[in-house]
Amino acid sequence: MRVFSVSHQHKFLLVWTKRWHEPASGGGSYHVSAPVLHPEDSSIKPVVRTRRGVLKNPKPVLSEDRKKSARSKVWKNEPPVLQMPNQRMFADSRVSSELRRLSVEDFPAERERQVGQRSTLDSKVDNYEVVFGVAPCLLALTQGRRKPRRLFVKDGETSQRTSLLQVCEEAHRRGVQVQRVSKRDLDKMSSGRVHQGVCLQASPLSYLTEDRDSSRRHRGDTPLWLVLEKIQDPMNLGAILRSAYFLGVDRVASSLRHSCPLSPVVSKASSGVMEVLGVYGYEDLEDMLQVKVARGWQVVGTVGAGPEESQIPVTQCADFKMTKPTVLLMGGEGDGLSRRLLSLCQTLLTIPAGRDLHPGIESLNVSVATGILLHALLSSRRSAG
């Protein structure tokens, strides 16, 4: 390859003018760029263009991809852009995410900043969990039963909705840091569930324990407790809590074993009711029910539309009248109430079907059945009063 110095430019210019159409010894034709035609400017270094690219002194190190890019710019007025090592060229938004990731790896400070940000999005930091959804986050902030750590809000126009602004204002009022993140981050924190553009990192909720005022009456009405045995689906538990709160149940209790925990999924399914309504947990429901019976409470169980032969009276829910403190028992999704709890019931309630049922679809979802039975019992309590 030929190298041209400033002192020999005139001589080579004359020779090349005569040999313009002759093939060069290195293969291919050459032409001289503007700096060669102006030798009086010694500050401009000579540049030689070829059909295969640009030669500079000093010569930059090119990767294979950039060599291909340089070859594609044959016979253009401007030389191809050559990026030197560690030079950032990502102002153009069209640069692929893969290249952006690779560029960050070349800058330790930037990489440390992003790693630090990712650590704040970890939903398991310091035994915290992530509550998601507008109503659960707002109620978790206002009720004071959780210890909030950080509020994450979707960046963009969604964050200007009135409901989200209300959550942000409540977090700010309580000194909780608010951080704007992408929808992808929120999807990850909520495990792909519907988060409505907001997640709250907060301490978990657990079942409450028995207190000294467990037998007190509320609002002067005949009390009604809802007791759940082995409800394992968090969506069902959330729906049950929402119905119980709306209809006016005095207490909700649950078996601790073989029951789903009070998770953020339950809170979202309850539309935030779990943040308001305390749910009591019992290791042994049988002992608690025996205490209630000894105090004059009646225990009411539930059976399907076509119950088997039973020694316990079966009554349609619309015909039952609640005249004294009552415990309504609801069994799990699979087997219903256990024999131990059924043996403590004085009455079994059933919901009559409105048509002849096909085999296999002879029952209601437990959350739907609970709502119907609670409405029937509480309506009878009001009419009796």
Secondary structure, 3 states (H helix, E strand, C coil): CCCCCHHHHHHHHHHHHHCCCCCCCCCCCEEECHHHHCCCCCCCCCCEEECCEEECCCCCCCCHHHHHHHHCCCCCCCCCCCCCCCCCCCCCCCCCHHHHHHHHHCCHHHHHHHHHHHHHCCCCHHHCEEEECHHHHHHHHHHCCCCEEEEEEECCHHHHCHHHHHHHHHHHHCCCEEEEECHHHHHHHCCCCCCCCEEEEECCCCCECCCCCCCCCCCCCCCEEEEECCCCCHHHHHHHHHHHHHHCCCEEEEECCCCCCCCHHHHHHCCCHHHCCCEEEECCHHHHHHHHHHCCCEEEEECCCCCCCCCCCEEEHHHCCCCCCEEEEECECCCECCHHHHCCCCEEEECCCCCCCCCCCCCCCHHHHHHHHHHHHHHHHHHHC
